[in-house]
């Protein structure tokens, strides 16, 4: 049952996000939003290639601490977040519809949910059994949104302040770090630290979303 729920969370969260935006902006142009989601689906290709490379190198399981760290932070976190960042930076941000940190969060979430719509079923069905696959499937869609808040906020701030490099690198590093810890704790089956980490990440996400809304109000 946990696995089935995990397969549905990401597309459901994306649908709910779209319905909210549609309600808030009834005359809005959502083509860029759906393009971001499709980009996320296409991002599954390099992500899955990284997974297969990790399996070929025999470092995708919990066989040693060093292998867990390398797999979690390099083959998962770095590949995922760098892929999102590149799509956001070189395509989405070039649009006139992209104006600041709130847009960064929304479009990064769309990219991430597109990716997790395919990646979650892959991990739940074919992932390493040493990982808590049921818990991973249930939490990954929500973690994707929280990571989108971190990466999208700083990337969007960079465009607002014309300070793209420093802010973008801050967002990329932070999102990669948090994603790596998320996957590391699941690989290590440390449920207490996992719960503390998720609670802390949720709090940080709320703070950044609040700051983003304040920035939007100030700009208006």
N, CA, C and O of each residue as an XYZ file, in Angstrom:
880
protein
N       0.821     -1.205      0.000
C       0.000      0.000      0.000
C       0.858      1.260      0.000
O       0.552      2.227     -0.698
N       1.941      1.246      0.791
C       2.841      2.406      0.840
C       3.421      2.698     -0.536
O       3.529      3.857     -0.939
N       3.795      1.639     -1.257
C       4.389      1.817     -2.577
C       3.391      2.431     -3.550
O       3.753      3.291     -4.353
N       2.133      1.993     -3.482
C       1.116      2.533     -4.386
C       0.897      4.016     -4.113
O       0.801      4.813     -5.046
N       0.820      4.387     -2.834
C       0.646      5.790     -2.470
C       1.832      6.611     -2.979
O       1.659      7.721     -3.483
N       3.037      6.053     -2.840
C       4.233      6.751     -3.285
C       4.234      7.053     -4.769
O       4.790      8.066     -5.195
N       3.620      6.192     -5.563
C       3.569      6.394     -7.009
C       2.667      7.558     -7.400
O       2.842      8.147     -8.467
N       1.703      7.893     -6.543
C       0.702      8.892     -6.892
C       1.001     10.285     -6.351
O       0.447     11.268     -6.844
N       1.863     10.384     -5.352
C       2.023     11.651     -4.638
C       2.517     12.771     -5.551
O       1.936     13.856     -5.552
N       3.564     12.536     -6.319
C       4.139     13.607     -7.139
C       3.159     14.154     -8.169
O       2.983     15.371     -8.234
N       2.499     13.301     -8.992
C       1.529     13.873     -9.945
C       0.358     14.551     -9.260
O      -0.170     15.534     -9.781
N      -0.066     14.047     -8.097
C      -1.173     14.680     -7.372
C      -0.754     16.049     -6.843
O      -1.520     17.009     -6.931
N       0.453     16.143     -6.297
C       0.953     17.429     -5.800
C       1.074     18.428     -6.947
O       0.749     19.603     -6.782
N       1.540     17.969     -8.109
C       1.636     18.854     -9.278
C       0.257     19.350     -9.690
O       0.081     20.532     -9.986
N      -0.719     18.450     -9.710
C      -2.080     18.834    -10.080
C      -2.646     19.850     -9.094
O      -3.278     20.825     -9.501
N      -2.423     19.628     -7.803
C      -2.917     20.557     -6.789
C      -2.251     21.926     -6.922
O      -2.900     22.960     -6.761
N      -0.949     21.921     -7.219
C      -0.241     23.180     -7.419
C      -0.805     23.926     -8.617
O      -0.993     25.141     -8.559
N      -1.075     23.215     -9.695
C      -1.649     23.848    -10.884
C      -3.037     24.416    -10.594
O      -3.349     25.535    -11.001
N      -3.871     23.645     -9.888
C      -5.226     24.115     -9.578
C      -5.184     25.359     -8.704
O      -6.001     26.266     -8.863
N      -4.226     25.398     -7.776
C      -4.079     26.585     -6.930
C      -3.693     27.800     -7.773
O      -4.272     28.875     -7.622
N      -2.720     27.625     -8.653
C      -2.278     28.729     -9.507
C      -3.388     29.155    -10.465
O      -3.567     30.342    -10.741
N      -4.121     28.176    -10.960
C      -5.237     28.469    -11.869
C      -6.314     29.276    -11.157
O      -6.907     30.186    -11.737
N      -6.561     28.937     -9.897
C      -7.554     29.664     -9.103
C      -7.071     31.079     -8.792
O      -7.852     32.029     -8.841
N      -5.793     31.216     -8.473
C      -5.246     32.517     -8.101
C      -5.057     33.423     -9.311
O      -5.231     34.638     -9.223
N      -4.697     32.817    -10.444
C      -4.478     33.587    -11.673
C      -5.355     33.018    -12.788
O      -4.845     32.314    -13.660
N      -6.645     33.299    -12.783
C      -7.575     32.686    -13.760
C      -7.248     33.027    -15.208
O      -7.607     32.277    -16.116
N      -6.580     34.134    -15.428
C      -6.224     34.529    -16.791
C      -4.727     34.362    -17.059
O      -4.183     34.948    -17.995
N      -4.077     33.561    -16.230
C      -2.636     33.394    -16.349
C      -2.228     32.527    -17.527
O      -3.019     31.750    -18.063
N      -0.972     32.684    -17.911
C      -0.379     31.876    -18.986
C       0.438     30.761    -18.328
O       1.451     31.034    -17.683
N       0.008     29.520    -18.487
C       0.637     28.402    -17.795
C       1.503     27.540    -18.710
O       1.898     26.435    -18.337
N       1.795     28.041    -19.896
C       2.602     27.258    -20.825
C       3.997     27.005    -20.275
O       4.529     25.904    -20.424
N       4.593     28.000    -19.646
C       5.929     27.830    -19.077
C       5.901     26.856    -17.910
O       6.853     26.102    -17.710
N       4.839     26.863    -17.151
C       4.677     25.949    -16.019
C       4.663     24.498    -16.492
O       5.337     23.645    -15.914
N       3.894     24.221    -17.541
C       3.836     22.856    -18.062
C       5.119     22.489    -18.802
O       5.515     21.324    -18.822
N       5.771     23.484    -19.413
C       7.055     23.202    -20.040
C       8.074     22.771    -18.985
O       8.871     21.861    -19.215
N       8.040     23.430    -17.833
C       8.945     23.052    -16.748
C       8.687     21.615    -16.296
O       9.627     20.870    -16.017
N       7.420     21.229    -16.223
C       7.074     19.855    -15.832
C       7.611     18.849    -16.850
O       8.144     17.806    -16.472
N       7.472     19.159    -18.133
C       7.981     18.271    -19.185
C       9.502     18.186    -19.125
O      10.073     17.114    -19.327
N      10.165     19.321    -18.846
C      11.616     19.301    -18.654
C      11.999     18.326    -17.550
O      12.978     17.589    -17.669
N      11.216     18.328    -16.472
C      11.493     17.416    -15.368
C      11.368     15.959    -15.788
O      12.163     15.114    -15.375
N      10.371     15.673    -16.605
C      10.213     14.303    -17.115
C      11.422     13.899    -17.952
O      11.917     12.778    -17.835
N      11.899     14.819    -18.803
C      13.073     14.536    -19.638
C      14.339     14.409    -18.796
O      15.269     13.694    -19.170
N      14.374     15.105    -17.657
C      15.535     15.028    -16.768
C      15.711     13.622    -16.206
O      16.795     13.262    -15.746
N      14.650     12.836    -16.244
C      14.726     11.450    -15.773
C      15.789     10.664    -16.530
O      16.369      9.728    -15.980
N      16.053     11.028    -17.779
C      17.018     10.270    -18.590
C      18.426     10.344    -18.014
O      19.004      9.292    -17.740
N      19.022     11.542    -17.811
C      20.353     11.571    -17.201
C      20.368     11.060    -15.766
O      21.360     10.483    -15.319
N      19.265     11.273    -15.040
C      19.199     10.795    -13.655
C      19.260      9.271    -13.612
O      19.969      8.694    -12.789
N      18.514      8.628    -14.502
C      18.503      7.170    -14.499
C      19.828      6.612    -14.998
O      20.252      5.537    -14.573
N      20.486      7.340    -15.902
C      21.823      6.917    -16.338
C      22.806      6.970    -15.184
O      23.672      6.103    -15.066
N      22.681      7.989    -14.324
C      23.532      8.070    -13.133
C      23.255      6.909    -12.184
O      24.174      6.377    -11.562
N      21.993      6.518    -12.075
C      21.634      5.367    -11.233
C      22.269      4.087    -11.764
O      22.816      3.294    -10.997
N      22.195      3.890    -13.065
C      22.777      2.683    -13.651
C      24.298      2.682    -13.511
O      24.907      1.632    -13.306
N      24.908      3.865    -13.622
C      26.351      3.952    -13.427
C      26.727      3.602    -11.996
O      27.716      2.908    -11.763
N      25.939      4.082    -11.034
C      26.194      3.750     -9.634
C      26.060      2.255     -9.385
O      26.825      1.677     -8.614
N      25.087      1.635    -10.039
C      24.921      0.187     -9.887
C      26.069     -0.570    -10.546
O      26.534     -1.590    -10.037
N      26.509     -0.060    -11.674
C      27.639     -0.705    -12.361
C      28.905     -0.618    -11.508
O      29.704     -1.553    -11.479
N      29.081      0.504    -10.819
C      30.243      0.688     -9.955
C      30.043      0.061     -8.573
O      30.946      0.068     -7.737
N      28.851     -0.477     -8.354
C      28.539     -1.204     -7.118
C      28.586     -0.300     -5.884
O      29.086     -0.696     -4.831
N      28.055      0.927     -6.028
C      28.060      1.837     -4.883
C      26.654      2.355     -4.566
O      26.517      3.355     -3.862
N      25.623      1.701     -5.067
C      24.267      2.193     -4.859
C      23.608      1.620     -3.614
O      22.476      1.999     -3.312
N      24.242      0.751     -2.899
C      23.655      0.143     -1.713
C      24.326      0.592     -0.437
O      25.193      1.466     -0.448
N      23.918     -0.015      0.664
C      24.451      0.353      1.970
C      25.589     -0.539      2.417
O      25.580     -1.030      3.546
N      26.576     -0.761      1.550
C      27.647     -1.698      1.868
C      28.739     -1.075      2.725
O      29.444     -1.794      3.434
N      28.895      0.231      2.678
C      29.882      0.920      3.499
C      29.483      2.372      3.607
O      28.733      2.883      2.775
N      29.986      3.042      4.637
C      29.660      4.442      4.838
C      30.145      5.296      3.675
O      29.431      6.189      3.219
N      31.346      5.029      3.196
C      31.894      5.818      2.095
C      31.030      5.692      0.844
O      30.777      6.684      0.160
N      30.581      4.488      0.548
C      29.759      4.289     -0.645
C      28.397      4.954     -0.503
O      27.866      5.493     -1.474
N      27.828      4.919      0.700
C      26.542      5.581      0.927
C      26.673      7.081      0.712
O      25.809      7.703      0.092
N      27.759      7.664      1.228
C      27.984      9.099      1.088
C      28.157      9.478     -0.383
O      27.537     10.431     -0.856
N      28.993      8.739     -1.100
C      29.237      9.034     -2.513
C      27.952      8.888     -3.317
O      27.628      9.745     -4.139
N      27.224      7.806     -3.081
C      25.978      7.590     -3.816
C      24.961      8.682     -3.513
O      24.352      9.239     -4.427
N      24.776      8.992     -2.225
C      23.747      9.945     -1.817
C      24.029     11.360     -2.303
O      23.135     12.035     -2.813
N      25.276     11.808     -2.143
C      25.590     13.204     -2.422
C      26.021     13.450     -3.868
O      25.819     14.547     -4.388
N      26.604     12.460     -4.520
C      27.112     12.658     -5.876
C      26.134     12.118     -6.914
O      25.639     12.868     -7.755
N      25.856     10.812     -6.853
C      25.047     10.182     -7.897
C      23.564     10.525     -7.798
O      22.837     10.427     -8.786
N      23.114     10.926     -6.611
C      21.700     11.299     -6.465
C      21.553     12.818     -6.338
O      21.024     13.467     -7.241
N      22.012     13.378     -5.240
C      21.760     14.790     -4.952
C      22.358     15.724     -6.000
O      21.663     16.594     -6.525
N      23.637     15.547     -6.305
C      24.296     16.447     -7.245
C      23.678     16.348     -8.636
O      23.449     17.370     -9.283
N      23.410     15.144     -9.096
C      22.836     14.963    -10.435
C      21.431     15.559    -10.506
O      21.106     16.269    -11.458
N      20.600     15.274     -9.507
C      19.231     15.797     -9.491
C      19.220     17.317     -9.477
O      18.602     17.948    -10.334
N      19.905     17.903     -8.499
C      19.799     19.347     -8.306
C      20.525     20.133     -9.390
O      20.074     21.212     -9.773
N      21.636     19.612     -9.887
C      22.319     20.289    -10.984
C      21.474     20.263    -12.244
O      21.429     21.245    -12.984
N      20.800     19.138    -12.494
C      19.909     19.050    -13.650
C      18.780     20.065    -13.565
O      18.475     20.740    -14.548
N      18.157     20.176    -12.393
C      17.091     21.166    -12.212
C      17.633     22.580    -12.417
O      17.016     23.405    -13.091
N      18.790     22.838    -11.827
C      19.374     24.170    -11.908
C      19.679     24.560    -13.355
O      19.395     25.686    -13.764
N      20.244     23.654    -14.119
C      20.594     23.963    -15.508
C      19.357     24.250    -16.347
O      19.349     25.173    -17.161
N      18.314     23.454    -16.145
C      17.070     23.691    -16.874
C      16.459     25.034    -16.491
O      15.973     25.783    -17.338
N      16.497     25.313    -15.204
C      15.937     26.575    -14.716
C      16.744     27.759    -15.233
O      16.177     28.746    -15.702
N      18.066     27.659    -15.146
C      18.942     28.788    -15.447
C      19.012     29.086    -16.944
O      18.988     30.249    -17.347
N      19.097     28.055    -17.755
C      19.331     28.270    -19.184
C      18.063     28.261    -20.033
O      18.130     28.531    -21.232
N      16.919     27.959    -19.443
C      15.680     27.972    -20.222
C      14.583     28.773    -19.531
O      14.141     29.796    -20.055
N      14.143     28.324    -18.368
C      12.990     28.928    -17.709
C      13.236     30.394    -17.355
O      12.365     31.237    -17.566
N      14.418     30.702    -16.817
C      14.700     32.063    -16.364
C      14.799     33.069    -17.506
O      14.727     34.274    -17.269
N      14.958     32.604    -18.717
C      15.059     33.510    -19.866
C      13.697     34.070    -20.269
O      13.618     35.040    -21.023
N      12.638     33.462    -19.768
C      11.296     33.919    -20.098
C      10.967     35.218    -19.366
O      11.436     35.446    -18.250
N      10.168     36.056    -19.993
C       9.718     37.299    -19.361
C       8.750     37.026    -18.214
O       8.520     37.892    -17.370
N       8.180     35.814    -18.184
C       7.261     35.462    -17.109
C       7.985     35.218    -15.788
O       7.379     35.273    -14.718
N       9.283     34.948    -15.872
C      10.083     34.675    -14.676
C      10.609     35.996    -14.135
O      11.374     36.688    -14.806
N      10.195     36.346    -12.905
C      10.548     37.658    -12.364
C      11.300     37.618    -11.038
O      12.037     38.556    -10.733
N      11.141     36.576    -10.251
C      11.796     36.601     -8.949
C      11.746     35.289     -8.209
O      11.564     34.231     -8.811
N      11.910     35.357     -6.895
C      12.064     34.160     -6.075
C      10.803     33.297     -6.049
O      10.895     32.070     -6.018
N       9.624     33.928     -6.060
C       8.388     33.142     -6.069
C       8.273     32.328     -7.349
O       7.895     31.157     -7.311
N       8.593     32.937     -8.468
C       8.589     32.208     -9.739
C       9.636     31.104     -9.728
O       9.407     30.018    -10.259
N      10.786     31.386     -9.120
C      11.820     30.362     -9.025
C      11.330     29.136     -8.291
O      11.602     28.008     -8.702
N      10.603     29.353     -7.199
C      10.071     28.234     -6.417
C       9.037     27.451     -7.227
O       9.068     26.221     -7.257
N       8.124     28.166     -7.881
C       7.046     27.506     -8.627
C       7.594     26.669     -9.781
O       7.211     25.511     -9.945
N       8.483     27.248    -10.574
C       8.979     26.532    -11.745
C       9.953     25.422    -11.367
O       9.999     24.383    -12.026
N      10.730     25.636    -10.309
C      11.603     24.556     -9.844
C      10.781     23.401     -9.306
O      11.134     22.238     -9.505
N       9.684     23.714     -8.626
C       8.784     22.661     -8.143
C       8.202     21.871     -9.307
O       8.094     20.646     -9.240
N       7.825     22.572    -10.379
C       7.269     21.885    -11.554
C       8.305     20.956    -12.169
O       7.986     19.825    -12.535
N       9.550     21.428    -12.286
C      10.621     20.567    -12.814
C      10.821     19.362    -11.915
O      10.879     18.226    -12.387
N      10.927     19.616    -10.609
C      11.166     18.527     -9.667
C      10.049     17.506     -9.638
O      10.310     16.306     -9.551
N       8.799     17.965     -9.711
C       7.668     17.040     -9.683
C       7.572     16.239    -10.977
O       7.133     15.089    -10.968
N       7.984     16.850    -12.097
C       8.052     16.084    -13.334
C       9.054     14.949    -13.225
O       8.789     13.825    -13.650
N      10.210     15.259    -12.650
C      11.230     14.234    -12.452
C      10.768     13.168    -11.474
O      10.901     11.975    -11.748
N      10.227     13.588    -10.335
C       9.848     12.614     -9.307
C       8.655     11.765     -9.715
O       8.454     10.679     -9.173
N       7.856     12.251    -10.673
C       6.736     11.442    -11.171
C       7.236     10.128    -11.785
O       6.568      9.098    -11.691
N       8.417     10.174    -12.416
C       9.009      8.963    -12.988
C      10.025      8.324    -12.053
O      10.131      7.099    -11.985
N      10.770      9.154    -11.333
C      11.853      8.619    -10.504
C      11.330      7.860     -9.285
O      11.896      6.834     -8.906
N      10.265      8.352     -8.676
C       9.712      7.673     -7.498
C       9.292      6.237     -7.800
O       9.661      5.333     -7.050
N       8.527      5.991     -8.881
C       8.192      4.599     -9.189
C       9.421      3.737     -9.451
O       9.459      2.571     -9.059
N      10.422      4.306    -10.112
C      11.634      3.534    -10.393
C      12.314      3.094     -9.101
O      12.688      1.930     -8.957
N      12.472      4.031     -8.157
C      13.151      3.706     -6.906
C      12.316      2.749     -6.065
O      12.843      1.792     -5.497
N      11.007      3.009     -5.985
C      10.143      2.157     -5.167
C      10.099      0.727     -5.702
O      10.066     -0.228     -4.926
N      10.098      0.580     -7.032
C       9.972     -0.747     -7.627
C      11.317     -1.446     -7.829
O      11.405     -2.671     -7.745
N      12.363     -0.659     -8.096
C      13.643     -1.267     -8.462
C      14.825     -0.779     -7.620
O      15.973     -1.110     -7.918
N      14.560     -0.007     -6.585
C      15.635      0.539     -5.769
C      16.280     -0.494     -4.872
O      15.788     -1.612     -4.720
N      17.398     -0.092     -4.279
C      18.134     -0.970     -3.377
C      17.280     -1.292     -2.151
O      16.727     -0.385     -1.530
N      17.172     -2.532     -1.810
C      16.289     -2.967     -0.738
C      16.781     -2.572      0.651
O      16.035     -2.676      1.625
N      18.041     -2.116      0.749
C      18.541     -1.662      2.044
C      17.952     -0.309      2.432
O      18.023      0.098      3.591
N      17.370      0.385      1.456
C      16.749      1.688      1.698
C      15.280      1.480      2.095
O      14.655      0.497      1.697
N      14.743      2.415      2.881
C      13.335      2.330      3.277
C      12.468      2.784      2.108
O      12.068      3.946      2.037
N      12.184      1.869      1.201
C      11.556      2.247     -0.061
C      10.146      2.788      0.121
O       9.754      3.730     -0.567
N       9.384      2.210      1.032
C       8.036      2.697      1.254
C       8.037      4.129      1.755
O       7.288      4.967      1.254
N       8.873      4.410      2.737
C       8.987      5.763      3.280
C       9.545      6.716      2.239
O       9.135      7.875      2.167
N      10.469      6.238      1.442
C      11.038      7.070      0.380
C       9.956      7.481     -0.612
O       9.855      8.650     -0.985
N       9.158      6.521     -1.030
C       8.106      6.823     -1.993
C       7.096      7.822     -1.470
O       6.628      8.681     -2.217
N       6.752      7.721     -0.188
C       5.758      8.611      0.395
C       6.308     10.019      0.588
O       5.581     10.995      0.405
N       7.577     10.136      0.953
C       8.135     11.445      1.308
C       8.814     12.168      0.154
O       9.004     13.381      0.235
N       9.190     11.472     -0.920
C      10.031     12.098     -1.931
C       9.319     13.237     -2.670
O       9.939     14.256     -2.975
N       8.034     13.074     -2.957
C       7.303     14.138     -3.626
C       7.282     15.413     -2.800
O       7.463     16.509     -3.330
N       7.059     15.264     -1.489
C       7.051     16.433     -0.611
C       8.459     17.009     -0.448
O       8.630     18.226     -0.387
N       9.460     16.139     -0.378
C      10.838     16.611     -0.278
C      11.230     17.352     -1.548
O      11.998     18.313     -1.496
N      10.710     16.916     -2.675
C      10.973     17.600     -3.941
C      10.506     19.046     -3.889
O      11.199     19.941     -4.372
N       9.340     19.278     -3.309
C       8.818     20.636     -3.191
C       9.681     21.465     -2.245
O       9.967     22.628     -2.527
N      10.096     20.875     -1.125
C      10.934     21.612     -0.179
C      12.285     21.966     -0.793
O      12.797     23.063     -0.571
N      12.861     21.052     -1.559
C      14.109     21.341     -2.259
C      13.907     22.415     -3.316
O      14.799     23.227     -3.562
N      12.728     22.420     -3.944
C      12.419     23.444     -4.935
C      12.352     24.820     -4.289
O      12.751     25.815     -4.895
N      11.856     24.878     -3.074
C      11.809     26.148     -2.349
C      13.223     26.676     -2.139
O      13.485     27.861     -2.343
N      14.131     25.796     -1.731
C      15.511     26.207     -1.467
C      16.206     26.644     -2.744
O      16.754     27.745     -2.807
N      16.189     25.793     -3.763
C      16.874     26.110     -5.017
C      16.204     27.273     -5.740
O      16.884     28.183     -6.213
N      14.881     27.250     -5.830
C      14.161     28.278     -6.560
C      14.236     29.644     -5.903
O      14.308     30.661     -6.594
N      14.219     29.681     -4.577
C      14.281     30.963     -3.874
C      15.579     31.691     -4.181
O      15.562     32.857     -4.577
N      16.696     31.015     -4.001
C      17.981     31.686     -4.195
C      18.240     32.002     -5.670
O      18.803     33.047     -5.996
N      17.832     31.102     -6.550
C      18.017     31.367     -7.976
C      17.191     32.557     -8.420
O      17.668     33.407     -9.171
N      15.945     32.618     -7.954
C      15.095     33.755     -8.278
C      15.602     35.052     -7.683
O      15.517     36.108     -8.309
N      16.133     34.970     -6.461
C      16.705     36.160     -5.833
C      17.872     36.690     -6.659
O      18.070     37.901     -6.764
N      18.640     35.780     -7.240
C      19.774     36.198     -8.060
C      19.339     37.042     -9.234
O      20.016     38.003     -9.601
N      18.196     36.683     -9.836
C      17.696     37.479    -10.965
C      17.170     38.826    -10.495
O      17.371     39.841    -11.163
N      16.500     38.841     -9.353
C      15.961     40.088     -8.828
C      17.068     41.079     -8.480
O      16.926     42.282     -8.700
N      18.170     40.567     -7.934
C      19.237     41.443     -7.445
C      20.390     41.563     -8.430
O      21.408     42.186     -8.133
N      20.224     40.962     -9.609
C      21.305     40.957    -10.603
C      22.603     40.406    -10.005
O      23.695     40.909    -10.268
N      22.448     39.376     -9.208
C      23.592     38.749     -8.546
C      23.480     37.238     -8.738
O      23.520     36.464     -7.782
N      23.341     36.851     -9.986
C      22.943     35.478    -10.294
C      23.943     34.434     -9.820
O      23.548     33.399     -9.285
N      25.226     34.691    -10.007
C      26.200     33.641     -9.741
C      26.223     33.254     -8.260
O      26.086     32.077     -7.925
N      26.396     34.232     -7.378
C      26.511     33.929     -5.951
C      25.221     33.334     -5.409
O      25.247     32.315     -4.719
N      24.086     33.967     -5.719
C      22.807     33.452     -5.216
C      22.474     32.088     -5.801
O      21.986     31.205     -5.096
N      22.740     31.919     -7.090
C      22.437     30.636     -7.732
C      23.306     29.520     -7.159
O      22.818     28.418     -6.909
N      24.594     29.802     -6.951
C      25.471     28.792     -6.381
C      25.089     28.466     -4.940
O      25.218     27.325     -4.497
N      24.617     29.480     -4.214
C      24.134     29.235     -2.846
C      22.946     28.288     -2.872
O      22.889     27.333     -2.097
N      21.994     28.552     -3.770
C      20.828     27.684     -3.878
C      21.177     26.289     -4.317
O      20.646     25.317     -3.779
N      22.078     26.169     -5.303
C      22.472     24.850     -5.799
C      23.186     24.051     -4.724
O      22.899     22.869     -4.536
N      24.120     24.687     -4.012
C      24.844     23.993     -2.953
C      23.908     23.564     -1.833
O      23.984     22.433     -1.355
N      23.010     24.479     -1.406
C      22.100     24.162     -0.308
C      21.150     23.026     -0.684
O      20.938     22.105      0.105
N      20.575     23.091     -1.893
C      19.643     22.047     -2.323
C      20.355     20.699     -2.439
O      19.803     19.671     -2.048
N      21.576     20.700     -2.974
C      22.345     19.463     -3.093
C      22.664     18.894     -1.717
O      22.569     17.685     -1.502
N      23.040     19.758     -0.794
C      23.378     19.323      0.562
C      22.170     18.705      1.254
O      22.270     17.627      1.840
N      21.023     19.389      1.188
C      19.822     18.873      1.842
C      19.337     17.590      1.180
O      18.891     16.668      1.862
N      19.421     17.528     -0.133
C      19.015     16.313     -0.839
C      19.932     15.146     -0.461
O      19.473     14.022     -0.261
N      21.229     15.430     -0.366
C      22.173     14.384      0.007
C      21.906     13.838      1.398
O      21.954     12.627      1.612
N      21.625     14.726      2.347
C      21.317     14.276      3.708
C      20.048     13.441      3.720
O      19.973     12.413      4.394
N      19.050     13.893      2.966
C      17.783     13.160      2.879
C      18.018     11.724      2.421
O      17.537     10.774      3.039
N      18.760     11.581      1.336
C      18.983     10.228      0.814
C      19.914      9.428      1.730
O      19.746      8.218      1.881
N      20.887     10.095      2.336
C      21.830      9.424      3.233
C      21.116      8.829      4.440
O      21.385      7.690      4.821
N      20.204      9.595      5.047
C      19.506      9.089      6.234
C      18.603      7.911      5.886
O      18.454      6.986      6.684
N      17.999      7.940      4.694
C      17.169      6.810      4.280
C      18.024      5.577      3.998
O      17.662      4.460      4.369
N      19.167      5.794      3.336
C      20.059      4.660      3.072
C      20.570      4.047      4.372
O      20.763      2.835      4.468
N      20.785      4.904      5.368
C      21.292      4.410      6.653
C      20.218      3.954      7.604
O      20.528      3.471      8.693
N      18.931      4.096      7.217
C      17.795      3.676      8.042
C      17.796      4.329      9.428
O      17.418      3.702     10.417
N      18.226      5.599      9.488
C      18.242      6.332     10.755
C      16.957      7.147     10.838
O      16.909      8.289     10.381
N      15.915      6.556     11.424
C      14.598      7.161     11.400
C      14.489      8.378     12.317
O      13.756      9.316     12.005
N      15.209      8.378     13.446
C      15.156      9.531     14.343
C      15.758     10.756     13.672
O      15.145     11.823     13.665
N      16.949     10.612     13.110
C      17.590     11.736     12.435
C      16.782     12.147     11.214
O      16.714     13.331     10.882
N      16.168     11.175     10.542
C      15.339     11.472      9.380
C      14.163     12.360      9.772
O      13.857     13.326      9.074
N      13.503     12.042     10.882
C      12.360     12.829     11.330
C      12.791     14.241     11.709
O      12.114     15.211     11.367
N      13.918     14.361     12.419
C      14.426     15.681     12.804
C      14.803     16.489     11.567
O      14.500     17.679     11.473
N      15.460     15.836     10.633
C      15.880     16.510      9.409
C      14.690     16.999      8.601
O      14.696     18.133      8.124
N      13.668     16.165      8.438
C      12.489     16.554      7.664
C      11.772     17.727      8.322
O      11.304     18.640      7.641
N      11.688     17.697      9.656
C      11.052     18.801     10.360
C      11.828     20.098     10.182
O      11.233     21.155      9.968
N      13.155     20.024     10.268
C      13.985     21.208     10.074
C      13.902     21.743      8.660
O      13.848     22.956      8.454
N      13.891     20.848      7.680
C      13.793     21.266      6.282
C      12.451     21.915      5.996
O      12.370     22.892      5.251
N      11.398     21.369      6.591
C      10.063     21.955      6.415
C      10.027     23.369      6.992
O       9.451     24.274      6.390
N      10.639     23.552      8.150
C      10.670     24.877      8.778
C      11.424     25.875      7.891
O      10.958     26.995      7.677
N      12.569     25.472      7.385
C      13.350     26.340      6.501
C      12.554     26.690      5.246
O      12.603     27.826      4.775
N      11.823     25.719      4.708
C      11.012     25.953      3.514
C       9.937     27.000      3.780
O       9.707     27.877      2.948
N       9.277     26.914      4.935
C       8.251     27.892      5.277
C       8.849     29.287      5.422
O       8.253     30.276      4.993
N      10.031     29.357      6.031
C      10.693     30.654      6.202
C      11.016     31.271      4.843
O      10.765     32.454      4.614
N      11.574     30.460      3.948
C      11.941     30.968      2.622
C      10.714     31.338      1.800
O      10.740     32.325      1.064
N       9.642     30.560      1.913
C       8.416     30.907      1.184
C       7.843     32.216      1.699
O       7.378     33.045      0.917
N       7.874     32.406      3.028
C       7.406     33.663      3.597
C       8.237     34.837      3.120
O       7.708     35.897      2.786
N       9.548     34.633      3.092
C      10.444     35.693      2.606
C      10.174     35.988      1.124
O      10.211     37.140      0.691
N       9.907     34.943      0.370
C       9.628     35.117     -1.055
C       8.358     35.926     -1.275
O       8.325     36.802     -2.140
N       7.316     35.645     -0.508
C       6.060     36.382     -0.626
C       6.245     37.837     -0.219
O       5.636     38.727     -0.812
N       7.084     38.089      0.791
C       7.377     39.458      1.200
C       8.109     40.206      0.091
O       7.824     41.374     -0.174
N       9.051     39.528     -0.550
C       9.788     40.152     -1.666
C       8.839     40.496     -2.800
O       8.960     41.550     -3.425
N       7.896     39.605     -3.061
C       6.936     39.847     -4.147
C       6.062     41.046     -3.828
O       5.767     41.857     -4.706
N       5.645     41.159     -2.565
C       4.815     42.281     -2.159
C       5.576     43.593     -2.270
O       5.025     44.610     -2.692
N       6.837     43.558     -1.891
C       7.660     44.767     -1.962
C       7.851     45.223     -3.403
O       7.847     46.418     -3.698
N       8.022     44.228     -4.314
C       8.248     44.567     -5.721
C       7.008     45.148     -6.373
O       7.097     45.909     -7.336
N       5.823     44.774     -5.828
C       4.571     45.283     -6.377
C       4.275     46.698     -5.868
O       3.254     47.283     -6.230
